[in-house]
Amino acid sequence: MPPQYRQAGPDNPSRKVITHVCGIVGYTGADPALPFLLEGLERLEYRGYDSAGVALVEPDGVYVEKAAGRLSSLVAIVDKSRPAHVGIGHTRWATHGPPTDDNAHPHTDCTGRIAAIHNGIIENYRELRAELQAAGHVFSSETDTEVIPHLLEARAGYSLGDAALYARQRLEGAYAFLAVSADEPDAVVAVRQASPLVLGLGETGNYLASDITALLPYTRDVMILDNGEMAVITGRDVEIRDGAGTVVERAVSHIEWTAEEASRGGYPHFMLKEIMEQPDAWSDCLRGRIGADDSILLEELGLCPGDLESVDRIQLIAAGTAYHACLIAQRWIEEWARVPVRVDVSSEFRYQRPILSPGTVVVAVSQSGETADTLAGVSLAKDAGFPVWAVTNVVGSTLAREVHRVLYTRAGPEVSVCSTKAYTTQLLVLALLADALAGVHSTEPRASVIPHLQSLPGLGAEWLSERRSLGPAITRVASSPSVFYIGRGVDYAVALEGQLKLKEISYIHAEAYPAGELKHGTLALIEQGVPVVAVMSSGALLPKVRSNIMEVRARGGSVLAVIPESLAGEMDDLAETTIPIPTTDERVAPILAALPLQLLAYDVATSLGRDVDKPRNLAKSVTVE
Ligand code: M6R
């Protein structure tokens, strides 16, 4: 029986709650805690969030105040006369589930004496929740976070630090949490497991935060917690213990960054920060969605059992960068699953009379989930009675609320107007969808793509850490009035995204072509020194692209080749500059190929002194037609 489509709701896995890139602050010391907590949260606002809350340790329990929406909603209701000297604060940015008061952090245990805040994903929260409920614990939110205070409560009689070590043993996933207890009124406990936490040493007390930005007005002396470590801080002492529970010494680092630099993690622009964050975003995107046998866990992805079987055809709609992700997904879905796919730019789709046959699923892809044209396309498809799914990065966005299924990209907040990590995580989610469709619809034997997707974070991180300057190529591109990008097959779509990046932030005219199409007109524009970026992410059709490059070279064009390391030698006689990317399975190579193209655009734009994060005439979210 085909799946029944209904609006995403609390009983629908598309709305499963996972908190992800949140802001965390904590204080213990001689000063009242609340002013720091509120200021610290304000300094973390740039990260994006959908609710905020604080917990203050008081003699008779923990005072908690929290509110959905802006920090100002919390400030309006919090009792500012509370003198507590110990507290924690949180801004929540959910990747799944509704941003409500109940789901806002902090969360408390059954007694109201323990409170916790958390960033990241607890993969085994369902099992833990069931176990704790069976033992009599009562939950009051849909979050994964709430298992933390109840796990700490389950260790009644132990110190808060020992209870936190127990919780760390029980929790699976990538996360960081802070907790306080009215039974240990001086202490804040912190656990870091793959989500950043920094400890600040102040004159009057000690601090904790997910991000140095929150601490800078108070202290520049910090200790960075490593993965697996747990810290207990009081106003006078700091104790850090490693995974085995052994006390470790940690050197104090003095931070020289300005507050603005710190909000960008020390990078000169959000765009560069977001480019460099991609391997982590890829890990977050895949986390918990792959089973032990390399199967895709559909419910974790945002789908329901039976959703894929009834899909006969897919209509993808999106704008800008998201449209380019769709063009790549079209190739993947058609090639791997043999399911026909049509891709339309949303602003065109909305005014067409699309022929959507029965069995068509419309998939709208949008980072913001607020793009007016894409939302209009969604309405059109829904009014025509078709199931509509979304791939988006923003929980609670209009798109997420409007569609029947939501597949979240989990890229974390993307601040730069120029989309980078949102794009590559869209590709990852679409690759998972394509692979899942192939599992249902294709009878052709094929090697699993999953191990290759899983190797991407490592390959990407290694490549980014070795980033070399492109020197003369940057100068050549920056001084050219026009740049051309070419590629064949899926690399044509990769090239389209590359040229958009360059155009958008450097203001240099750029165009992308299927490599074989140049000779049908555009070759007339190639003359001495005109830069041509040739994308060959996997080396597929390499001899054909080589011929096209020769046509360019014969007219004096200057070629910059993006090609797997193992094939880089093929470009020795042709390319002025070769950017080798890691050699990997050709199906996932387009995701890696995005990295050099993003960095090329970034380097060119910065060499021209452009306002990279806020390019002229553009908005992060295009909410008008
Ligand atoms: O939020 P969306 O993904 O729907 O936005 C679509 C485009 O406006 C967006 O991708 C735009 O092209 C980017 N600025 C490109 O970097």
Boltz pocket constraint, residues with backbone or C-beta under 6 A from the ligand:
constraints:
  - pocket:
      binder: B
      contacts: [[A, 319], [A, 320], [A, 321], [A, 322], [A, 365], [A, 366], [A, 367], [A, 368], [A, 369], [A, 370], [A, 371], [A, 374], [A, 417], [A, 418], [A, 419], [A, 420], [A, 500], [A, 504], [A, 619], [A, 620], [A, 621], [A, 622]]
      max_distance: 6.0
